[in-house]
Amino acid sequence: MSAERIGIVWNPSKVAEHEIRAAWEAAVSRVSGPAPEALWFETDPEDAGLGATASALEQGCDVVIAAGGDGTIRAVAEALGDSGSSSAQLGVVPLGTGNLLARNLGIPLANPRAAFARVLTQHASPLDLGRVTFTNAAGVEERHGFVVMVGFGIDAQMIVETDDELKAKAGWLAYVESLGRAASGAEVVEFSLQLDDAPAETVAAHTLLIANCGSIQGGITLLPDARPDDGDLDLLVLRADGVAAWLETMHNFVWHNGLKRMLTRSETAESADAIEHLTARSVSVALPLPLAFEVDGDEVGEVTAFTVEILPGALRLR
């Protein structure tokens, strides 16, 4: 049996080279069988990992490990999903602040050696890839892959409001500090929403999240029905705009879709007046004005329209 060729796409702004290499060597030393061949590819500020992943594929890597933050992981996943017939599998070593995909999949956090060991010992499992195409405020169209969620509203504004220095010191807790400002500034807007082939409807809300995974920082699950391999997109529509509505929303999260769901083993998320759960395979949205938009925890500017589709099983995760 020949040894695997593994490409490691790593973000040097997240970890020193000697540290990530030491973690890899420690993981390899504990695995029986032929030692895999490791090829190393650095990202840079202009390219979060698309080019590095392309290089790894050109050099015949069987597995491409994304070692970095959510942006690096998203870029590697996008490149693998766009590679067509490539059979290369995805590995994840989370080194960022949010680590959204890792949190949803139980991948070890703050422990690169353990994350590398998971890649070396796990059997591959399917992972859906989301694809979003949006028109920015300048009228330019962009397309990105994603593995966790995209959307506008409180989540995107929270990312915009987060202080970078505090984020560097406090990690994901910095998002909590900005959440209050984001929520207080949320304004309900009317927008066009089309799910699959159904007619477009006018919806009033201040937040729309479209997800492949349902949990965010702090162990908070916003979309309890979201599964990363079910071939569906799960939507969360929030329209709470007062104290009573926010109390209803929190009651829905904590009780109806939290404790009650655990006790009754319900398989379907419950909606309420201020919160709605939907499911689709494709989503089209037209906004009345440019709004801040996020893709897997990264703010990508303001958008005026976007479409989202799911590519079932486009990735194989180790």
Solvent accessible surface area in square Angstrom, and as a share of the most:
residue,aa,sasa,rsa
1,M,213,0.95
2,S,97,0.63
3,A,48,0.37
4,E,54,0.24
5,R,85,0.31
6,I,0,0.00
7,G,0,0.00
8,I,0,0.00
9,V,0,0.00
10,W,9,0.03
11,N,27,0.14
12,P,56,0.35
13,S,95,0.61
14,K,89,0.38
15,V,18,0.10
16,A,42,0.32
17,E,76,0.34
18,H,132,0.59
19,E,91,0.41
20,I,0,0.00
21,R,95,0.35
22,A,62,0.48
23,A,14,0.11
24,W,8,0.03
25,E,106,0.47
26,A,30,0.24
27,A,0,0.00
28,V,23,0.13
29,S,85,0.55
30,R,160,0.59
31,V,45,0.26
32,S,107,0.69
33,G,60,0.57
34,P,77,0.48
35,A,67,0.52
36,P,21,0.13
37,E,74,0.33
38,A,28,0.22
39,L,35,0.17
40,W,52,0.18
41,F,24,0.10
42,E,102,0.46
43,T,8,0.05
44,D,70,0.36
45,P,132,0.83
46,E,155,0.70
47,D,45,0.23
48,A,46,0.36
49,G,0,0.00
50,L,79,0.39
51,G,35,0.33
52,A,13,0.10
53,T,0,0.00
54,A,45,0.35
55,S,39,0.25
56,A,0,0.00
57,L,43,0.21
58,E,146,0.65
59,Q,86,0.38
60,G,47,0.45
61,C,7,0.04
62,D,65,0.34
63,V,0,0.00
64,V,0,0.00
65,I,0,0.00
66,A,0,0.00
67,A,0,0.00
68,G,0,0.00
69,G,5,0.05
70,D,20,0.11
71,G,16,0.15
72,T,4,0.02
73,I,2,0.01
74,R,26,0.09
75,A,5,0.04
76,V,0,0.00
77,A,0,0.00
78,E,19,0.09
79,A,14,0.11
80,L,12,0.06
81,G,18,0.18
82,D,63,0.33
83,S,37,0.24
84,G,68,0.66
85,S,117,0.75
86,S,45,0.29
87,S,101,0.65
88,A,15,0.12
89,Q,44,0.19
90,L,1,0.00
91,G,0,0.00
92,V,1,0.01
93,V,0,0.00
94,P,4,0.02
95,L,33,0.17
96,G,19,0.18
97,T,26,0.15
98,G,6,0.05
99,N,12,0.06
100,L,6,0.03
101,L,2,0.01
102,A,0,0.00
103,R,68,0.25
104,N,41,0.21
105,L,39,0.19
106,G,59,0.57
107,I,4,0.02
108,P,43,0.27
109,L,66,0.33
110,A,99,0.77
111,N,61,0.31
112,P,36,0.22
113,R,83,0.30
114,A,21,0.17
115,A,0,0.00
116,F,0,0.00
117,A,23,0.18
118,R,52,0.19
119,V,0,0.00
120,L,24,0.12
121,T,91,0.53
122,Q,78,0.35
123,H,169,0.76
124,A,24,0.18
125,S,54,0.35
126,P,62,0.39
127,L,2,0.01
128,D,2,0.01
129,L,1,0.01
130,G,0,0.00
131,R,45,0.16
132,V,0,0.00
133,T,33,0.19
134,F,1,0.01
135,T,39,0.23
136,N,29,0.15
137,A,61,0.47
138,A,88,0.68
139,G,55,0.53
140,V,84,0.48
141,E,123,0.55
142,E,61,0.28
143,R,124,0.45
144,H,42,0.19
145,G,3,0.03
146,F,0,0.00
147,V,3,0.02
148,V,2,0.01
149,M,1,0.01
150,V,0,0.00
151,G,0,0.00
152,F,1,0.00
153,G,17,0.17
154,I,15,0.07
155,D,17,0.09
156,A,0,0.00
157,Q,63,0.28
158,M,14,0.06
159,I,28,0.14
160,V,71,0.41
161,E,57,0.26
162,T,13,0.07
163,D,71,0.37
164,D,112,0.58
165,E,128,0.57
166,L,61,0.30
167,K,62,0.26
168,A,91,0.71
169,K,171,0.72
170,A,40,0.31
171,G,24,0.23
172,W,79,0.28
173,L,100,0.50
174,A,0,0.00
175,Y,13,0.05
176,V,88,0.50
177,E,85,0.38
178,S,0,0.00
179,L,73,0.36
180,G,48,0.46
181,R,101,0.37
182,A,1,0.01
183,A,29,0.23
184,S,97,0.63
185,G,52,0.50
186,A,27,0.21
187,E,136,0.61
188,V,59,0.34
189,V,25,0.14
190,E,112,0.50
191,F,5,0.02
192,S,41,0.27
193,L,10,0.05
194,Q,60,0.27
195,L,38,0.19
196,D,64,0.33
197,D,142,0.73
198,A,50,0.39
199,P,115,0.72
200,A,59,0.46
201,E,121,0.54
202,T,100,0.58
203,V,19,0.11
204,A,41,0.31
205,A,0,0.00
206,H,8,0.03
207,T,2,0.01
208,L,0,0.00
209,L,3,0.02
210,I,0,0.00
211,A,0,0.00
212,N,0,0.00
213,C,2,0.01
214,G,5,0.05
215,S,25,0.16
216,I,22,0.11
217,Q,18,0.08
218,G,37,0.36
219,G,66,0.64
220,I,88,0.44
221,T,64,0.37
222,L,21,0.10
223,L,3,0.01
224,P,13,0.08
225,D,35,0.18
226,A,8,0.06
227,R,114,0.42
228,P,27,0.17
229,D,82,0.42
230,D,58,0.30
231,G,4,0.04
232,D,39,0.20
233,L,0,0.00
234,D,8,0.04
235,L,0,0.00
236,L,0,0.00
237,V,1,0.00
238,L,12,0.06
239,R,64,0.24
240,A,1,0.01
241,D,107,0.56
242,G,32,0.31
243,V,121,0.70
244,A,80,0.62
245,A,24,0.19
246,W,65,0.23
247,L,118,0.59
248,E,59,0.26
249,T,0,0.00
250,M,101,0.45
251,H,97,0.43
252,N,1,0.01
253,F,32,0.13
254,V,85,0.49
255,W,92,0.32
256,H,49,0.22
257,N,14,0.07
258,G,19,0.19
259,L,98,0.49
260,K,59,0.25
261,R,31,0.11
262,M,145,0.65
263,L,135,0.67
264,T,84,0.49
265,R,210,0.77
266,S,43,0.28
267,E,153,0.69
268,T,94,0.55
269,A,10,0.08
270,E,62,0.28
271,S,57,0.37
272,A,33,0.26
273,D,121,0.63
274,A,5,0.04
275,I,0,0.00
276,E,52,0.23
277,H,30,0.13
278,L,45,0.22
279,T,77,0.45
280,A,4,0.03
281,R,131,0.48
282,S,42,0.27
283,V,1,0.01
284,S,40,0.26
285,V,6,0.03
286,A,50,0.39
287,L,19,0.10
288,P,83,0.52
289,L,80,0.40
290,P,54,0.34
291,L,41,0.20
292,A,15,0.12
293,F,0,0.00
294,E,1,0.01
295,V,0,0.00
296,D,2,0.01
297,G,14,0.14
298,D,51,0.26
299,E,71,0.32
300,V,41,0.23
301,G,27,0.26
302,E,84,0.38
303,V,0,0.00
304,T,41,0.24
305,A,33,0.26
306,F,3,0.01
307,T,65,0.38
308,V,2,0.01
309,E,69,0.31
310,I,12,0.06
311,L,41,0.21
312,P,76,0.47
313,G,35,0.34
314,A,42,0.33
315,L,4,0.02
316,R,110,0.40
317,L,8,0.04
318,R,22,0.08
